[in-house]
Amino acid sequence: MRIYLDNCCFNRPYDDQSSLLISLEARAKLYIQEKIRQGDYELVCSYMLEYENSQNRDIFKRDIISLYQSQFCKYYVPYERMEELQDRITNIMTYGITYKDAVHVACAIFAECDYFLTTDIRLQKRYKGMEIKIVNPLDFIRIIDGKDFHND
């Protein structure tokens, strides 16, 4: 199963953990990250992930995220695919989604991901396309573990 985690998802463990929801999303993201390490899921990355992470002023966070992505990314969508993605990006933006988020979603669709993971509630609510399922890390675990649990 191919999954794409956007930049806010990668950064969730570094957010203020005093909120229960943020703490649970961070734990869920770390659990998913471990499943990627174990080979249960294929991580897809893109030039937009790389760009956004490079803008992080916290060198420690930037380097840790970059290292993880370089070690475990199974499929990378390069900037050279931008022209192919443009129509899809424009279409996604019609839902009121920002350019950068639209690029992330378009890259995930291009890479034939099964799920797009984000902690951005606005993005989850606005995307109405049928090409990919956009969920937060907690919902992803509920969906996937629920399937596994009900198959036993």
WODAUR-V130607 format. One record per residue. N is the residue number from 1. SS is DSSP state (H for helix, E for strand, - for the rest). BURIAL is I if it has 9 or more other ideal C-beta (glycine too) atoms within 8 Angstrom, else O. D_CENTER is the distance of its C-alpha to the mean C-alpha in Angstrom with 1 decimal. Layout:
BEGIN
n:ss:burial:d_center
N:SS:BURIAL:D_CENTER
N:SS:BURIAL:D_CENTER
END
This chain:
BEGIN
n:ss:burial:d_center
1:-:O:13.4
2:E:I:10.6
3:E:I:6.9
4:E:I:3.9
5:E:I:1.5
6:-:I:3.2
7:H:I:6.6
8:H:I:7.9
9:H:I:6.0
10:H:I:7.5
11:H:I:10.5
12:H:I:11.2
13:H:O:13.7
14:H:O:15.6
15:-:O:16.2
16:-:O:19.6
17:-:O:19.7
18:-:O:22.8
19:-:O:21.0
20:H:O:20.8
21:H:O:17.6
22:H:I:15.8
23:H:I:17.4
24:H:I:16.4
25:H:I:12.7
26:H:I:13.0
27:H:O:15.0
28:H:I:12.7
29:H:I:9.8
30:H:I:12.7
31:H:I:13.9
32:H:I:10.9
33:H:I:11.0
34:H:O:14.6
35:H:I:14.3
36:H:I:12.4
37:H:O:15.4
38:-:O:17.8
39:-:O:16.7
40:-:O:15.8
41:-:I:12.5
42:E:I:11.7
43:E:I:8.8
44:E:I:8.3
45:E:I:8.3
46:E:I:10.1
47:H:I:12.9
48:H:I:11.2
49:H:I:8.9
50:H:I:12.2
51:H:O:14.2
52:H:I:12.4
53:H:I:12.6
54:H:O:16.2
55:-:O:17.1
56:-:I:16.6
57:-:O:20.3
58:-:O:20.0
59:H:O:20.7
60:H:O:20.1
61:H:I:16.5
62:H:I:15.9
63:H:O:17.7
64:H:O:16.1
65:H:I:12.5
66:H:I:14.0
67:H:O:16.0
68:H:I:13.4
69:H:I:11.4
70:H:O:14.9
71:H:O:16.1
72:H:I:13.5
73:E:I:11.8
74:E:O:13.7
75:E:I:13.1
76:E:O:12.8
77:E:I:13.2
78:-:O:15.9
79:H:O:17.4
80:H:O:20.3
81:H:I:18.5
82:H:O:18.4
83:H:O:21.5
84:H:O:20.4
85:H:I:17.3
86:H:O:19.4
87:H:O:20.7
88:H:I:17.5
89:H:I:16.1
90:H:I:19.4
91:H:O:19.3
92:H:I:15.9
93:H:I:17.4
94:-:O:20.3
95:-:I:18.4
96:-:O:18.6
97:-:I:15.1
98:-:O:15.2
99:H:O:15.4
100:H:O:12.5
101:H:I:10.1
102:H:I:12.1
103:H:I:11.6
104:H:I:7.8
105:H:I:8.6
106:H:I:11.7
107:H:I:10.3
108:H:I:8.3
109:H:I:11.6
110:H:I:13.7
111:-:I:12.4
112:-:O:13.2
113:-:I:10.0
114:-:O:11.1
115:E:I:8.1
116:E:I:5.1
117:E:I:4.0
118:-:I:5.2
119:-:I:8.6
120:-:I:10.1
121:H:O:12.8
122:H:O:14.3
123:H:I:11.5
124:H:I:11.5
125:H:O:15.3
126:H:I:15.9
127:-:I:14.1
128:-:O:16.9
129:-:I:16.3
130:-:O:16.9
131:-:O:15.0
132:-:I:11.7
133:E:O:11.1
134:E:I:8.8
135:E:I:9.1
136:-:I:8.8
137:H:I:9.0
138:H:I:12.7
139:H:O:13.0
140:H:I:11.1
141:H:I:13.7
142:H:O:16.4
143:H:I:15.8
144:H:I:15.7
145:H:O:18.3
146:H:O:20.3
147:H:O:20.7
148:H:O:21.7
149:H:O:24.0
150:H:O:25.7
151:H:O:26.3
152:-:O:28.4
END
